Structures are given as C-alpha cells and as structure tokens.
Amino acid sequence: MTTLSTKQKQFLKGLAHHLNPVVMLGGNGLTEGVLAEIENALAHHELIKVKLPALIVKPNN
C-alpha cells in the first residue's frame, strides 16, 4: 500500500468533498459485509466516501 503525502490527502479530500457517501458504517462497525461493500464500491469508482457513525463520548467517572 502506498503512503500518501499531506498534499495528496488534501487533494483527494477536495475531490471527495462534493461526493455523497457510498458506504455507511452501522452500529456493528467494520464487518466482513462492510469490507465487501467497500471493495465493490472501489471496483466501480476510483474515489468513494464512507460515512462513520457519530462518536458518543462516555465521561470517565
């Protein structure tokens, strides 16, 4: 796997800004089914956007 420079990451983020999410992670997180869907989406599109669930921060007691 190739490591991207900061400038390359910024460029790709700019390209992806207008895209709608193709894959959305649910409460079960990153499952085999989600990975398969990501691979399928990447086979059809060069750049995809994945939506992650909102993080819920639990306070430490």
Residue pairs with C-beta under 8 A, 6 or more apart in sequence:
4 12
12 47
15 47
16 47
16 48
16 49
19 47
19 48
19 49
20 49
21 49
21 50
21 51
22 41
22 45
22 48
22 49
22 50
23 34
23 37
23 38
23 41
23 48
23 50
23 51
24 50
24 51
25 34
25 50
25 51
25 52
25 53
26 34
26 53
27 53
38 48
38 50
41 48
42 48
